[in-house]
Amino acid sequence: MNMNSLLIKAFAFTTLPGHIPFFLSMSFLLSCNPAKIEHDDGLSTITQDDLEQHVSMLASDEFEGRKPFTKGEQKTITYLQEQFRILGLAPGNGDSFLQQVPMVEITPTADTTMTFTSTKGQISLRGFHDYIINTERTDSVMTWTHEDVVFAGFGIVAPEYNWNDYANLDVKNKIVLVLVNDPGFGSDDSTHFKGNTMTYYGRWTYKYEEAARQGAKGCFVIHNTVPAGYPFAVLQNSWNSAHLYLDNRGKNIPFCEGVGWITKPAVEKLFRLNGLDFNDQQTKARQRDFTGYSLDMQVTTSMKVDTRYDTSHNVVAMIKGSERPDEYIIYSAHWDHLGIGKPDAEGDSIYNGAFDNASGTAGLLVVAKAFKNLKNPPHRSVVFLAVTAEEQGLWGSAYYAANPIYPLEKTVANINMDGINPYGPMKDIVVVGRGQSELEEYLETEAALLSRVVKGETTPERGYYFRSDHFNFAKVGVPALYLSTGSDFIGKDANYGNQLKETYTQKYYHQPSDEYDTTRMNFEGGVDDLRLLFQVGKTLAFQKKWPTWKAGSEFKAIRESDKK
């Protein structure tokens, strides 16, 4: 009896999470995997010491928060190249480890106030406290003088949901206020958009893009902590600071003059000025028959803009496949964070980004080492892609997806690492955007072998599926797997893990306090998660099968078109 038969027989009566018989899942993977793989091969090289050493270095003050266009970028990409060379990996872009990413840095200097005037009175809002504003346009000056203000509900045009917030609404050259998230938020009705699971229409990036397509001069998303997924303090860090975008010179892409966020209390004041109850209007905006309307007020403010064009870099390394070198598995992680910014209460101005995402970048190096130390080289090529400017809008991965080094139709899968468990061992692991692709079955198989379970997100309304670099691979049809830290902390009650994550969001996310700290970080659980991701990629690297998108995935048709 061969090894495959023994494995199937040994686990014939085990059931995976979601009631999938384990022997069916094993045969799903093994039947298309004729290569003999030692299950534990490479696992011992994924160590906590290696992971913590890389996190400590990448999150150190010396790297100045790893912001693109700064000394921190140069230190980071130099470190990554050196580590890939030490591991013995080949350059991933011809004879270079770097892919140039042309970008533009736009630094706004906004007026300190934004004044709304109507026939019933006037309200002045305070920049930073009540709203934040920036722009994707490179004009040197933005001046709004008594510009009309329109409330456009959620600011969504979604034909597949029979939804159009801009129907019969004139917003050309006007300022649009839109709600955060999408109309399904807070609903158990999965037919109303996707119920409580955020769709792409709920993302602030989409809302800015749609407002620009509609001809709006400006767009503000109304902040609300729960549907946004983070407090307004996270957004305040970007006040009058440099923002990075892809260099789109020569391309006919519409942009609003000004975009930003405005607090819910501030918007409540504006609505009250016109005799409207904002909470009531917000409820009405969730209904299909809602129609947007003018707020019968005008806004005045201004903003100067400084522009600088420069080039950032993705870092790419690879291990060439021994039998099918023209088929690729891409592991990705973003190396960047926020650099040096507004000091916190202790005077610390370096946004080190230890969890976000020194941990994922360190994980990329650790997994690369495991692949390089396999007894037999992988049959498919394995690529390790550290991308730039994720924090600014997923730009590094967006550039790669539009300018791939390796053909997308030959790219088997993307496995993305953005935040590696720093809390300790967990019984579970979370798939972000569960239900999208067969990669989840690969993960479930490996998790079951380690007596771990795979779960979906507990907060799908936050839209994490659209907030990391795997999304740009998904948008071009490449099956993409992205995991989040579990909640079932070994040895603690069921709520403990969730409390740790909520504390991170409130106290550390996008703040100088996200530093490498051995008193509160324990990467033992992170090593467990990296081993799972390594095993998934290893299985893919030795088999011939191509994982597919599941029925109902919005990315399935893109992939099937590529494979024709």
C-alpha atoms as one frame of an Amber mdcrd trajectory, in Angstrom:
protein
   0.000   0.000   0.000   1.465   3.411  -1.009   1.646   6.498   1.215  -1.448
   8.070  -0.353  -3.532   4.994   0.467  -2.250   4.892   4.017  -3.126   8.537
   4.591  -6.606   8.149   3.168  -7.242   5.012   5.225  -5.861   6.561   8.422
  -8.187   9.533   8.243 -11.208   7.913   6.632 -13.480   8.733   9.576 -12.280
  12.251  10.297 -14.475  15.190   9.393 -13.193  18.620   8.486 -14.831  21.870
   9.583 -17.918  22.473   7.489 -18.680  18.712   7.478 -16.275  17.852   4.636
 -15.088  14.226   5.060 -11.350  14.329   5.546 -10.684  11.366   3.286 -12.454
  13.173   0.434 -10.328  16.258   1.004  -7.137  14.198   1.164  -8.007  12.369
  -2.029  -8.878  15.722  -3.635  -5.314  16.839  -2.993  -3.426  13.585  -3.346
  -5.142  12.215  -6.432  -3.693  15.107  -8.424  -0.380  15.059  -6.608   1.721
  12.164  -7.937   4.960  13.598  -6.580   6.087  12.060  -3.307   6.239  14.777
  -0.674   7.398  14.232   2.860   4.759  16.026   4.856   7.166  17.465   7.437
   9.874  18.402   4.954  10.830  22.053   5.482   8.679  22.623   8.562  11.561
  22.594  11.044  13.213  25.534   9.287  10.235  27.793  10.145  11.272  28.985
  13.591  10.174  31.579  16.080  13.745  32.871  16.423  14.022  33.611  12.696
  10.612  35.259  12.580  11.263  37.469  15.599  14.738  38.432  14.404  13.340
  39.753  11.125  10.400  41.504  12.811  12.742  43.150  15.303  14.957  44.475
  12.533  12.233  45.642  10.134  10.269  47.345  12.935  13.285  49.043  14.493
  13.571  52.843  14.640  16.521  52.525  12.264  14.043  51.703   9.454  12.051
  54.885  10.186   8.631  53.286   9.682   9.431  51.942   6.171   7.584  54.625
   4.199   8.157  54.665   0.428  10.338  57.494  -0.962  12.271  57.759   2.318
  15.512  56.451   3.820  13.277  53.839   5.416  12.472  52.411   1.981  16.134
  52.189   1.023  17.004  50.410   4.269  14.079  48.025   3.837  14.644  47.006
   0.233  18.392  46.666   0.889  17.685  44.375   3.844  15.237  42.236   1.860
  17.623  41.845  -1.063  20.455  40.867   1.280  18.293  38.283   3.034  17.100
  36.741  -0.229  20.733  36.498  -1.392  21.763  34.873   1.899  18.983  32.322
   1.470  20.217  31.550  -2.044  17.118  32.693  -3.922  17.367  33.987  -7.471
  16.422  37.551  -8.454  12.767  37.620  -9.444  12.897  40.277 -12.171  15.513
  39.184 -14.663  18.855  39.814 -12.976  17.322  42.168 -10.397  15.459  41.700
  -7.128  13.599  44.964  -7.753  10.555  45.986  -9.771  10.288  49.737 -10.179
   6.915  51.237  -9.276   6.492  54.793 -10.648   4.519  56.862  -8.153   3.571
  60.382  -7.233   3.690  61.831  -3.732   0.980  64.436  -3.108   1.246  66.543
   0.042  -1.808  68.694   0.828  -1.848  71.749   3.034  -5.520  72.159   3.822
  -7.315  75.135   5.280  -7.975  74.715   9.000 -11.727  75.129   8.539 -14.483
  74.093   6.166 -17.562  76.314   6.295 -21.095  75.197   5.386 -23.664  77.920
   4.714 -27.415  77.723   4.157 -30.347  80.111   4.403 -30.805  78.835   7.974
 -27.330  79.544   9.253 -23.650  78.670   9.050 -21.431  75.949  10.554 -17.628
  75.904  10.500 -15.988  72.508  10.887 -12.430  72.106  12.131  -9.858  70.345
  10.019  -8.346  67.264  11.718 -11.003  67.288  14.459 -14.172  67.141  12.326
 -12.868  66.100   8.919  -9.767  65.189   6.961  -9.203  66.001   3.298  -6.677
  65.137   0.590  -6.578  64.692  -3.171  -5.334  62.407  -5.935  -5.006  65.351
  -8.308  -1.723  67.146  -8.840  -3.178  70.662  -9.220  -1.233  73.147  -7.115
  -4.334  74.773  -5.566  -7.893  73.649  -4.769 -10.402  76.386  -4.014 -14.022
  75.685  -3.150 -16.209  78.796  -2.884 -19.875  78.183  -2.027 -19.962  74.756
  -3.715 -23.295  72.904  -3.582 -23.519  69.919  -1.213 -25.453  66.732  -2.039
 -26.292  63.670   0.073 -26.007  60.580  -2.149 -26.835  57.803   0.318 -24.130
  55.146   0.062 -22.766  56.552  -3.210 -23.170  53.209  -4.972 -24.000  52.210
  -8.550 -24.421  48.409  -8.534 -26.461  47.038 -11.481 -26.257  43.468 -10.192
 -28.046  44.580  -7.025 -30.433  46.854  -8.935 -29.040  49.799  -6.992 -28.135
  53.315  -8.128 -27.733  56.076  -5.560 -26.934  58.549  -8.332 -30.078  57.909
 -10.380 -31.714  61.235 -11.292 -29.211  63.030  -9.059 -27.056  65.816 -10.477
 -23.693  65.909  -8.685 -21.575  67.446 -11.441 -19.119  69.926  -9.905 -20.750
  69.431  -6.486 -19.565  68.039  -3.145 -21.008  64.634  -2.269 -21.553  63.212
   1.225 -21.849  59.402   1.314 -22.316  56.775   4.015 -19.592  54.320   4.933
 -19.988  50.598   4.098 -22.976  49.400   2.003 -26.763  49.043   2.448 -26.474
  45.457   3.685 -24.518  46.455   6.795 -26.232  45.282   9.973 -28.638  43.052
   8.056 -29.127  39.293   8.248 -30.668  39.362   4.763 -27.912  37.940   2.556
 -29.870  38.973  -0.551 -29.581  42.669   0.386 -26.127  43.140  -1.119 -24.322
  40.455   0.948 -26.037  41.187   4.226 -23.556  41.988   6.953 -20.603  41.008
   4.763 -19.173  44.107   3.114 -19.030  44.160  -0.670 -16.468  46.111  -2.660
 -19.113  48.830  -2.991 -18.664  49.506   0.718 -15.007  50.471   0.412 -14.102
  54.149   0.619 -11.844  53.791  -2.417 -14.811  52.717  -4.535 -16.905  55.643
  -3.281 -14.250  58.178  -4.314 -13.922  56.521  -7.722 -17.679  56.477  -8.329
 -18.121  60.099  -7.250 -15.400  61.080  -9.731 -17.092  59.084 -12.496 -20.306
  60.978 -11.723 -18.479  64.288 -12.169 -18.430  65.353  -8.507 -15.920  67.970
  -7.464 -15.479  66.403  -4.025 -16.514  63.401  -1.953 -16.584  62.877   1.827
 -17.312  59.528   3.462 -19.251  59.912   6.719 -17.234  58.134   9.403 -18.862
  55.719  11.830 -16.512  53.486  13.806 -18.446  50.207  13.663 -19.203  50.030
   9.920 -15.829  51.595   9.084 -13.942  49.071  11.209 -11.622  51.617  12.853
 -11.878  54.837  14.884 -11.559  58.321  13.385  -8.176  58.651  15.120  -6.735
  56.258  12.523  -7.740  58.694   9.775  -6.437  61.732  11.647  -2.896  60.411
  11.197  -3.160  61.356   7.516  -4.071  65.023   8.097  -1.885  67.235   5.880
   0.559  64.387   5.335   2.041  63.043   2.124  -0.006  60.449   0.224   1.297
  58.144  -2.468  -0.451  57.127  -5.672   0.548  55.431  -8.895   1.902  57.785
 -11.517  -1.036  57.980 -13.931   0.243  60.758 -16.162  -1.051  60.330 -19.695
  -4.003  58.220 -18.598  -7.565  59.490 -18.756  -8.628  58.682 -15.190 -11.142
  60.979 -13.436 -10.422  62.163  -9.901 -12.308  64.423  -7.531 -10.565  67.665
  -6.565 -10.865  66.761  -2.898 -11.742  63.569  -1.034 -11.844  62.734   2.641
 -13.782  61.719   5.717 -16.133  63.681   7.961 -17.235  62.640  11.447 -20.778
  61.519  12.155 -21.309  64.197  14.878 -20.285  66.883  12.385 -22.724  65.576
   9.775 -25.501  65.435  12.367 -24.994  69.186  12.907 -25.216  69.851   9.168
 -28.441  67.886   8.840 -29.979  69.538  11.901 -29.243  72.944  10.383 -31.646
  71.985   7.599 -34.229  70.420   9.905 -33.225  66.817   9.162 -32.428  63.951
  11.507 -29.305  62.248  10.181 -30.024  58.856  11.753 -33.454  58.867  10.144
 -31.958  59.758   6.748 -29.320  57.073   7.151 -32.037  54.475   7.724 -33.936
  55.645   4.646 -30.762  55.398   2.556 -30.730  51.638   3.143 -34.020  51.265
   1.263 -34.096  50.518  -2.441 -36.441  53.416  -3.185 -34.141  56.009  -1.578
 -33.325  59.053  -3.702 -30.418  61.353  -2.965 -30.952  65.081  -2.644 -29.356
  68.499  -2.310 -28.765  69.644   1.265 -29.480  73.238   0.207 -26.135  74.390
   1.555 -22.789  75.399   0.150 -19.261  74.639   1.349 -16.146  76.789   1.274
 -12.573  75.689   1.919  -9.194  75.525   0.187  -6.127  73.320  -0.095  -2.649
  73.768  -1.553  -0.870  70.781  -3.037   2.819  69.932  -3.423   3.662  67.171
  -5.881   6.743  64.999  -6.232   7.247  62.185  -8.733   9.550  59.350  -7.783
   9.957  55.603  -7.993   9.324  53.076  -5.258  10.087  49.367  -5.483   8.600
  45.930  -5.148  11.167  43.321  -4.077  10.947  39.998  -5.932  12.810  36.724
  -5.448  12.108  33.252  -6.756  12.915  29.552  -6.658  12.705  28.106 -10.151
  10.543  25.018 -10.579  12.293  21.803 -11.525   9.546  20.387 -13.780   7.027
  23.174 -14.527   9.096  26.343 -14.161   6.613  28.388 -16.196   3.859  27.918
 -13.581   4.057  30.203 -10.555   2.902  30.368  -6.955   3.277  33.855  -5.494
   3.659  34.547  -1.791   3.141  38.253  -1.068   3.465  40.697   1.830   3.701
  44.470   1.919   6.950  45.821   3.328   5.802  49.423   3.816   4.265  51.285
   6.723   3.565  54.955   7.547   7.033  56.333   8.209   7.503  59.342  10.504
   4.377  61.328  11.345   2.371  63.000  14.069   3.894  62.326  17.537   1.811
  60.443  20.065   1.298  61.460  23.703   4.789  60.161  24.562   6.396  62.106
  21.722   7.064  59.047  19.578   6.693  59.946  15.887   7.978  56.738  14.230
   5.203  54.482  12.990   7.180  51.240  13.181   4.447  48.869  11.989   5.697
  45.773  13.801   2.519  43.743  13.308   1.499  45.734  10.221   3.444  44.533
   8.368   6.959  43.783   9.563   5.487  40.472  10.714   4.170  39.516   7.273
   7.369  40.611   5.547   9.371  38.588   8.054   7.038  35.667   7.360   7.847
  35.966   3.661  11.548  35.486   4.427  10.876  32.593   6.795   8.703  30.738
   4.273  11.271  31.385   1.536  13.910  29.730   3.721  11.660  26.690   4.198
  11.175  26.263   0.442  14.888  26.666  -0.203  15.643  23.915   2.325  13.313
  21.299   0.846  15.041  17.984   0.063  13.706  18.178  -3.479  13.110  21.479
  -5.294   9.474  22.385  -6.014   8.128  21.372  -9.410   6.485  24.750  -9.924
   8.305  28.042  -9.486   7.703  29.815  -6.176   7.877  33.612  -6.141   8.290
  35.825  -3.063   6.920  39.313  -3.658   7.358  42.105  -1.085   5.222  44.975
  -2.360   5.311  48.686  -1.707   2.666  51.272  -0.801  -0.050  48.973   0.533
  -0.835  51.468   3.249  -1.426  54.142   0.630  -3.952  52.124  -1.401  -2.533
  48.667  -2.301  -0.445  50.370  -4.996   2.529  48.013  -5.187   0.372  44.955
  -5.809  -1.881  46.973  -8.136   1.167  47.888 -10.202   2.351  44.274 -10.278
  -1.094  43.058 -11.347  -1.104  45.590 -14.196   2.552  44.922 -15.072   3.156
  41.281 -14.101   6.657  39.879 -14.244   5.175  36.400 -14.619   2.090  35.834
 -16.814  -1.112  36.007 -14.795  -2.616  33.121 -16.758   0.372  31.032 -15.611
   0.095  32.144 -11.987  -1.430  29.274 -10.010  -2.250  31.115  -6.795  -1.411
  34.001  -4.507  -0.859  33.467  -0.778  -0.804  36.786   1.058   0.599  37.569
   4.507  -0.511  40.790   6.170  -0.153  40.605   9.952   1.166  37.371  11.489
  -0.358  36.242  14.809   1.624  37.965  17.610  -0.527  36.725  20.503   0.326
  33.064  20.984  -1.030  29.652  19.930  -4.596  29.516  18.627  -6.775  26.511
  17.935  -8.325  28.234  14.932  -7.265  30.193  11.867  -9.483  32.640  10.004
  -9.966  32.800   6.232 -10.722  36.346   5.133 -13.486  36.301   2.518 -14.291
  32.638   3.092 -16.112  30.866   0.284 -14.065  32.245  -2.589 -11.693  29.524
  -3.830 -10.538  25.917  -3.510  -7.436  27.131  -1.702  -9.561  26.943   1.432
  -9.787  23.150   1.055  -5.999  22.940   0.910  -5.848  24.952   4.131  -8.518
  22.859   5.850  -6.621  19.669   5.047  -3.403  20.948   6.599  -5.190  22.465
   9.588  -6.945  19.188  10.380  -3.601  17.367  10.493  -2.596  19.748  13.287
  -5.966  19.532  15.099  -6.754  23.103  14.132  -9.972  24.453  12.633 -10.599
  26.939   9.852 -13.210  29.606  10.457 -14.694  32.565   8.617 -14.480  36.166
   9.803 -16.460  37.287  12.823 -16.595  40.844  11.459 -17.202  40.483   7.693
 -18.792  43.932   7.710 -15.327  45.500   7.993 -14.405  44.456   4.476 -10.937
  43.089   5.185 -11.087  41.144   1.930 -10.639  44.446   0.093  -7.930  45.805
   2.364  -4.806  43.843   1.508  -2.697  42.959  -1.506  -4.316  39.622  -2.333
  -7.306  41.630  -3.599  -5.372  42.919  -6.617  -4.563  39.328  -7.572  -8.192
  38.321  -7.147  -9.316  41.194  -9.376  -7.255  39.779 -12.242  -8.509  36.234
 -11.680  -5.689  34.633  -9.662  -7.063  32.533  -6.756  -5.860  34.266  -3.612
  -5.681  33.129   0.010  -5.480  35.581   2.892  -5.605  34.548   6.543  -6.248
  36.405   9.752  -5.350  35.520  13.316  -7.745  33.179  15.071  -9.608  33.946
  18.291  -9.678  30.617  20.141  -6.595  31.176  22.278  -5.249  27.946  23.731
  -5.719  27.913  27.484  -8.020  30.953  27.615 -11.752  31.541  27.392 -13.438
  31.939  24.016 -13.494  35.745  24.198  -9.853  36.303  25.014  -8.540  36.235
  21.450 -11.136  38.711  20.233 -10.283  41.044  23.105  -6.623  40.993  22.070
  -7.510  41.929  18.501  -9.861  44.712  19.556  -7.166  46.107  21.842  -4.755
  46.120  18.911  -7.241  48.038  16.737  -7.845  50.639  19.433  -4.323  51.079
  20.829  -1.814  50.064  18.165  -3.266  50.015  14.625  -1.535  52.712  12.534
  -0.049  54.298  15.633   3.559  54.689  16.843   2.775  52.130  19.548   2.816
  49.274  16.979   6.382  48.412  17.937   8.160  45.102  18.415   7.544  44.433
  22.108   8.433  41.082  23.662   6.274  41.848  26.710   3.085  41.711  24.643
   4.117  39.756  21.533   4.392  35.997  21.319   5.023  34.698  17.793   4.670
  31.027  18.690   1.210  31.097  17.162   2.560  33.022  14.177   4.952  30.174
  13.455   2.008  27.750  13.522   0.189  29.891  10.958   3.233  30.242   8.706
   3.655  26.488   8.681   0.083  26.147   7.440   0.697  28.643   4.645   3.937
  26.897   3.743   2.195  23.527   3.545  -0.526  24.915   1.274   2.072  26.367
  -1.067   4.181  23.233  -0.937   1.225  21.096  -2.012   0.546  23.459  -4.902
   4.216  23.498  -5.841   4.421  19.738  -6.388   1.068  18.986  -7.982  -0.334
  19.566 -11.462  -3.830  20.661 -10.468  -4.905  24.290 -10.746  -7.075  25.508
  -7.856 -10.229  27.258  -9.023 -12.642  29.893  -7.789 -15.834  28.564  -6.280
 -19.251  28.947  -7.867 -20.652  32.346  -7.020 -17.269  34.046  -6.747 -17.166
  37.327  -8.656 -13.633  36.416  -9.809 -14.433  33.019 -11.330 -15.353  34.331
 -14.795 -12.092  36.307 -15.038  -9.994  33.204 -14.410 -11.997  31.037 -16.768
 -11.569  33.631 -19.484  -7.776  33.613 -18.956  -7.602  29.818 -19.194  -9.465
  29.584 -22.531
